[in-house]
Amino acid sequence: MVKMGFIFSKSMNENMKNQKEFMTMQSQLQLERQLTMQNEMRERQMAMQIAWSREFLKYFGTFFGLATVSLTTGAIKRKKPAFLIPIVPLSFIFTYQYDLGYGTLLQRMKREAEDILETEKAKLEMPKGMITFESLESIRREQSRFVMDK
């Protein structure tokens, strides 16, 4: 009789162990899928940002070219070099957009972000620290109490 209970108990423990391993594997698989999906969404958003920048550059580049030719012509004809002043800020905008769309700006930003994550961690901390389940629950309870009091 004792032997039978021992075998049954051993079998139950084995089943529970297998169940726990299965649940752990399922949790890991779900997390991996979520991470893959988040990364896919991030990549798509970045691709849209780069595509937007390139499209904007086409229109702004045309405007910049026409403005540069017009302002230069006006400065020469009227003998007023002040007409050339707007070209300076416009050229900064054009250069930035070009660097974002076709240059290395994104790689430089990525390196800078990585450096911030490694060396300036304190600047990334949330005000009042990380949100916890307990803090959310206390806020939820407080809001529920407020709604019930009305």
BALOBA-1460 file (C-alpha; in Angstrom, 3 decimals):
// residues 150
<rec num="1" residu="m" x="0.000" y="0.000" z="0.000"/>
<rec num="2" residu="v" x="2.798" y="2.435" z="0.895"/>
<rec num="3" residu="k" x="4.677" y="1.493" z="-2.245"/>
<rec num="4" residu="m" x="1.635" y="2.282" z="-4.387"/>
<rec num="5" residu="g" x="1.328" y="5.797" z="-2.862"/>
<rec num="6" residu="f" x="5.047" y="6.388" z="-3.404"/>
<rec num="7" residu="i" x="4.793" y="5.448" z="-7.091"/>
<rec num="8" residu="f" x="1.700" y="7.634" z="-7.502"/>
<rec num="9" residu="s" x="3.429" y="10.543" z="-5.739"/>
<rec num="10" residu="k" x="6.555" y="10.115" z="-7.860"/>
<rec num="11" residu="s" x="4.428" y="10.102" z="-11.005"/>
<rec num="12" residu="m" x="2.631" y="13.284" z="-9.870"/>
<rec num="13" residu="n" x="5.941" y="15.015" z="-9.148"/>
<rec num="14" residu="e" x="7.226" y="14.025" z="-12.583"/>
<rec num="15" residu="n" x="4.049" y="15.348" z="-14.223"/>
<rec num="16" residu="m" x="4.296" y="18.616" z="-12.313"/>
<rec num="17" residu="k" x="7.939" y="18.977" z="-13.313"/>
<rec num="18" residu="n" x="7.056" y="18.350" z="-16.979"/>
<rec num="19" residu="q" x="4.165" y="20.812" z="-16.730"/>
<rec num="20" residu="k" x="6.463" y="23.462" z="-15.238"/>
<rec num="21" residu="e" x="9.052" y="22.945" z="-17.999"/>
<rec num="22" residu="f" x="6.306" y="23.167" z="-20.627"/>
<rec num="23" residu="m" x="4.978" y="26.414" z="-19.127"/>
<rec num="24" residu="t" x="8.476" y="27.862" z="-18.975"/>
<rec num="25" residu="m" x="9.054" y="26.989" z="-22.631"/>
<rec num="26" residu="q" x="5.680" y="28.520" z="-23.574"/>
<rec num="27" residu="s" x="6.490" y="31.715" z="-21.661"/>
<rec num="28" residu="q" x="9.859" y="31.945" z="-23.349"/>
<rec num="29" residu="l" x="8.314" y="31.373" z="-26.768"/>
<rec num="30" residu="q" x="5.681" y="34.042" z="-26.123"/>
<rec num="31" residu="l" x="8.329" y="36.527" z="-24.980"/>
<rec num="32" residu="e" x="10.489" y="35.798" z="-28.038"/>
<rec num="33" residu="r" x="7.473" y="36.374" z="-30.295"/>
<rec num="34" residu="q" x="6.694" y="39.672" z="-28.563"/>
<rec num="35" residu="l" x="10.301" y="40.829" z="-28.872"/>
<rec num="36" residu="t" x="10.360" y="39.844" z="-32.548"/>
<rec num="37" residu="m" x="7.112" y="41.702" z="-33.181"/>
<rec num="38" residu="q" x="8.320" y="44.823" z="-31.347"/>
<rec num="39" residu="n" x="11.564" y="44.806" z="-33.312"/>
<rec num="40" residu="e" x="9.679" y="44.340" z="-36.589"/>
<rec num="41" residu="m" x="7.440" y="47.313" z="-35.735"/>
<rec num="42" residu="r" x="10.473" y="49.418" z="-34.792"/>
<rec num="43" residu="e" x="12.213" y="48.575" z="-38.066"/>
<rec num="44" residu="r" x="9.104" y="49.454" z="-40.056"/>
<rec num="45" residu="q" x="8.741" y="52.769" z="-38.243"/>
<rec num="46" residu="m" x="12.399" y="53.594" z="-38.872"/>
<rec num="47" residu="a" x="12.028" y="52.675" z="-42.544"/>
<rec num="48" residu="m" x="9.022" y="54.995" z="-42.778"/>
<rec num="49" residu="q" x="10.987" y="57.799" z="-41.130"/>
<rec num="50" residu="i" x="13.884" y="57.369" z="-43.567"/>
<rec num="51" residu="a" x="11.479" y="57.178" z="-46.520"/>
<rec num="52" residu="w" x="9.711" y="60.334" z="-45.303"/>
<rec num="53" residu="s" x="13.037" y="62.116" z="-44.971"/>
<rec num="54" residu="r" x="14.071" y="61.122" z="-48.494"/>
<rec num="55" residu="e" x="10.743" y="62.237" z="-49.914"/>
<rec num="56" residu="f" x="10.915" y="65.532" z="-48.009"/>
<rec num="57" residu="l" x="14.451" y="66.017" z="-49.308"/>
<rec num="58" residu="k" x="13.231" y="65.856" z="-52.912"/>
<rec num="59" residu="y" x="10.769" y="68.685" z="-52.359"/>
<rec num="60" residu="f" x="13.008" y="70.721" z="-50.080"/>
<rec num="61" residu="g" x="15.981" y="70.190" z="-52.399"/>
<rec num="62" residu="t" x="13.977" y="71.616" z="-55.293"/>
<rec num="63" residu="f" x="12.906" y="74.580" z="-53.173"/>
<rec num="64" residu="f" x="16.473" y="75.076" z="-51.913"/>
<rec num="65" residu="g" x="17.896" y="74.979" z="-55.447"/>
<rec num="66" residu="l" x="15.345" y="77.479" z="-56.788"/>
<rec num="67" residu="a" x="15.766" y="79.753" z="-53.774"/>
<rec num="68" residu="t" x="19.565" y="79.665" z="-54.072"/>
<rec num="69" residu="v" x="19.486" y="80.525" z="-57.781"/>
<rec num="70" residu="s" x="16.879" y="83.259" z="-57.260"/>
<rec num="71" residu="l" x="18.631" y="84.814" z="-54.264"/>
<rec num="72" residu="t" x="22.025" y="84.693" z="-55.962"/>
<rec num="73" residu="t" x="20.586" y="86.293" z="-59.111"/>
<rec num="74" residu="g" x="18.888" y="88.985" z="-57.002"/>
<rec num="75" residu="a" x="22.086" y="89.665" z="-55.060"/>
<rec num="76" residu="i" x="24.085" y="90.067" z="-58.299"/>
<rec num="77" residu="k" x="21.495" y="92.195" z="-60.135"/>
<rec num="78" residu="r" x="20.797" y="94.525" z="-57.207"/>
<rec num="79" residu="k" x="24.352" y="94.413" z="-55.870"/>
<rec num="80" residu="k" x="23.088" y="93.516" z="-52.401"/>
<rec num="81" residu="p" x="24.915" y="90.567" z="-50.822"/>
<rec num="82" residu="a" x="22.292" y="90.543" z="-48.015"/>
<rec num="83" residu="f" x="20.077" y="88.528" z="-50.377"/>
<rec num="84" residu="l" x="22.461" y="85.587" z="-49.840"/>
<rec num="85" residu="i" x="21.849" y="85.430" z="-46.049"/>
<rec num="86" residu="p" x="18.761" y="83.122" z="-46.220"/>
<rec num="87" residu="i" x="20.865" y="80.546" z="-48.065"/>
<rec num="88" residu="v" x="22.853" y="79.830" z="-44.880"/>
<rec num="89" residu="p" x="20.007" y="78.487" z="-42.668"/>
<rec num="90" residu="l" x="18.394" y="76.781" z="-45.665"/>
<rec num="91" residu="s" x="21.654" y="74.965" z="-46.373"/>
<rec num="92" residu="f" x="21.753" y="73.667" z="-42.778"/>
<rec num="93" residu="i" x="18.238" y="72.256" z="-43.154"/>
<rec num="94" residu="f" x="19.115" y="70.730" z="-46.526"/>
<rec num="95" residu="t" x="22.314" y="69.150" z="-45.160"/>
<rec num="96" residu="y" x="20.505" y="67.736" z="-42.119"/>
<rec num="97" residu="q" x="17.770" y="66.176" z="-44.265"/>
<rec num="98" residu="y" x="20.328" y="64.734" z="-46.678"/>
<rec num="99" residu="d" x="22.323" y="63.258" z="-43.803"/>
<rec num="100" residu="l" x="19.169" y="61.751" z="-42.298"/>
<rec num="101" residu="g" x="17.953" y="60.271" z="-45.591"/>
<rec num="102" residu="y" x="21.190" y="59.182" z="-47.254"/>
<rec num="103" residu="g" x="24.069" y="59.842" z="-44.862"/>
<rec num="104" residu="t" x="25.292" y="58.421" z="-41.594"/>
<rec num="105" residu="l" x="23.154" y="60.445" z="-39.170"/>
<rec num="106" residu="l" x="21.152" y="57.431" z="-37.987"/>
<rec num="107" residu="q" x="24.315" y="55.413" z="-37.311"/>
<rec num="108" residu="r" x="25.815" y="58.333" z="-35.367"/>
<rec num="109" residu="m" x="22.593" y="58.731" z="-33.389"/>
<rec num="110" residu="k" x="22.602" y="54.988" z="-32.624"/>
<rec num="111" residu="r" x="26.207" y="55.138" z="-31.377"/>
<rec num="112" residu="e" x="25.381" y="58.175" z="-29.228"/>
<rec num="113" residu="a" x="22.300" y="56.434" z="-27.789"/>
<rec num="114" residu="e" x="24.390" y="53.354" z="-26.975"/>
<rec num="115" residu="d" x="26.954" y="55.573" z="-25.257"/>
<rec num="116" residu="i" x="24.221" y="57.253" z="-23.209"/>
<rec num="117" residu="l" x="22.823" y="53.858" z="-22.203"/>
<rec num="118" residu="e" x="26.275" y="52.711" z="-21.077"/>
<rec num="119" residu="t" x="27.715" y="55.813" z="-19.423"/>
<rec num="120" residu="e" x="24.808" y="58.069" z="-18.451"/>
<rec num="121" residu="k" x="22.263" y="55.600" z="-17.051"/>
<rec num="122" residu="a" x="21.170" y="58.029" z="-14.315"/>
<rec num="123" residu="k" x="19.759" y="60.434" z="-16.917"/>
<rec num="124" residu="l" x="17.371" y="57.719" z="-18.103"/>
<rec num="125" residu="e" x="15.761" y="57.026" z="-14.746"/>
<rec num="126" residu="m" x="12.047" y="57.643" z="-14.437"/>
<rec num="127" residu="p" x="10.830" y="60.285" z="-11.997"/>
<rec num="128" residu="k" x="9.804" y="58.492" z="-8.794"/>
<rec num="129" residu="g" x="11.548" y="55.338" z="-10.056"/>
<rec num="130" residu="m" x="10.282" y="52.358" z="-11.984"/>
<rec num="131" residu="i" x="6.535" y="51.731" z="-12.074"/>
<rec num="132" residu="t" x="5.613" y="48.664" z="-10.053"/>
<rec num="133" residu="f" x="2.522" y="46.527" z="-9.827"/>
<rec num="134" residu="e" x="1.945" y="47.753" z="-6.293"/>
<rec num="135" residu="s" x="2.107" y="51.434" z="-7.282"/>
<rec num="136" residu="l" x="-0.322" y="50.854" z="-10.152"/>
<rec num="137" residu="e" x="-2.681" y="48.961" z="-7.869"/>
<rec num="138" residu="s" x="-2.671" y="51.744" z="-5.270"/>
<rec num="139" residu="i" x="-3.453" y="54.317" z="-7.994"/>
<rec num="140" residu="r" x="-6.212" y="52.080" z="-9.382"/>
<rec num="141" residu="r" x="-7.725" y="51.602" z="-5.915"/>
<rec num="142" residu="e" x="-7.555" y="55.344" z="-5.259"/>
<rec num="143" residu="q" x="-9.298" y="56.070" z="-8.575"/>
<rec num="144" residu="s" x="-11.918" y="53.395" z="-7.871"/>
<rec num="145" residu="r" x="-12.572" y="54.917" z="-4.456"/>
<rec num="146" residu="f" x="-12.873" y="58.372" z="-6.074"/>
<rec num="147" residu="v" x="-15.375" y="57.080" z="-8.656"/>
<rec num="148" residu="m" x="-17.407" y="55.269" z="-5.963"/>
<rec num="149" residu="d" x="-17.528" y="58.377" z="-3.751"/>
<rec num="150" residu="k" x="-19.198" y="60.449" z="-6.473"/>
